[in-house]
Amino acid sequence: MRRPRGEPGPRAPRPTEGATCAGPGESCFPSDGPLVCALEQERSLRLPPKPPPPLQPLLRGGQGLEAALSCPRFLRYPRQHLISSLAEARPEELTPHVMVLLAQHLARHRLREPQLLEAIAHFLVVQETQLSSKVVQKLVLPFGRLNYLPLEQQFMPCLERILAREAGVAPLATVNILMSLCQLRCLPFRALHFVFSPGFINYISGTPHALIVRRYLSLLDTAVELELPGYRGPRLPRRQQVPIFPQPLITDRARCKYSHKDIVAEGLRQLLGEEKYRQDLTVPPGYCTDFLLCVSSSGAVLPVRTQDPFLPYPPRSCPQGQAASSATTRDPAQRVVLVLRERWHFCRDGRVLLGSRALRERHLGLMGYQLLPLPFEELESQRGLPQLKSYLRQKLQALGLRWGPEGG
C-alpha cells in the first residue's frame, strides 16, 4: 500500500542516548564504554595540546589598574604589574573606586604588598576631606586584615579626624574602622568614648546590624580591658556583651577538609586520652580555642572534667605581696592552648599572621593562657599518625608536660 504524498514514513529507531554510532551497518557503543574511552585517549595523545587563550593586553596607568582588578583571571598576572600600573597612573586616575578595588583585592587574596598598601594610605591622607566613612572603612580593611601598619605618618591622625567627623553619620562604618585599628593596636580614645556612649549603644540596638555591632563592640571592650590600661572612658555594659567568636571562623569551616584539626585530635586522643583535652572550647569573653589542656604546677596533664577549664575574665590582678603567699597555699592549674596555624592563617607568601589570628593569640596570652603553636609546615611534614604522635609528644614534653601513670 502506497502512502499518500507528503506523509512521513516510519522513523528509523534512534540510537539510545549516550551511544556512538560508527556508520551504516555497524553497531553502536556507549560513549562511556571502555572501547570508546580507549580510542578517545589514544586520539588525545596524538593531538598537540591546545594553547591557552591569549590574555587581553592591559592598559597602563589608572585604567590598566582598574582593568586588571576587574579581570577574573587577575591572579595570573605578576604582582609587579599592579605596582607599575599604579606608578604610571596620573593623580586624577586614582579615584576612590579604583583604590577600593585595590584594597578589596589585597584583603581578599591576603596580599601583603607594602608598596600597594602605602599607596592606599597616602591616597587616604591626600583625599581625606573628600572621603566618607563608608569608603574609608573599605580602604582601611586590608591594613587590619594583613596586619600592616603603614609608614605614612599622617595615617592615624587622618583616621582620627575622619572618625570625629563621621562617627554619628555612619555607625556601622565607624565600628568597622575601629575593628581594623584594633587589629593594629591603634585604638583612638576619642572614638572609643563615642562608640561606648549610652546614646550610640541605644541607637545601634534598634538597627538590623545590632548583633554584629554588639559583637564588634564586645571585642573592642576586650581590647580596652587587656591592652589599654590607661583608658578611663565609658565601657560596654555587661548586659550588652556577647561572645566574640563563639565558634571556629568561617574560613576554617570552609576549608575543614584541608585542616589538620582532625588528625591532631586523633593524635591527642591516642596520646593523652579523651578526658585530658577539650576541642573547640569557647573561653570567656568568647574566643574559640582549637585544643585546651589543664596542667598542674608539676606538669601533669589533668582530666579536664576535674578542673574548671576557664580562666577568670577579666583577669584577676593581685598585689605583688600576696602573689607568693597564694602560690604556697594552692596549686593552680595552668591552661595550655594548642593553636593550629594553618596555611590560610598567614598572609600569602609570608610568615605574618593575619590580623584576626594575631589578635586572638595576643588576647589569649594576655588572659593567662599558655599558647603552643602548631605551624602548618611542621604538621605537613609528618607522615602518618605514628609520626604525628611522636611530634605532639615532643612538643608537649618541651613545655614540661607529663601524662600517664607518672604524670597523673
PyMOL commands that set and color helices and strands:
alter all, ss='L'
color gray80, all
select helices_A, chain A and resi 34-46+61-70+74-76+79-88+91-93+96-108+114-126+128-130+133-145+155-166+171-183+189-195+198-205+210-227+238-240+250-254+256-258+261-272+274-276+304-306+320-329+343-345+355-366+376-380+385-398
alter helices_A, ss='H'
color red, helices_A
select strands_A, chain A and resi 19-21+28-30+278-279+282-283+287-288+291-295+301-302+334-341+370-375
alter strands_A, ss='S'
color yellow, strands_A
deselect
rebuild
show_as cartoon
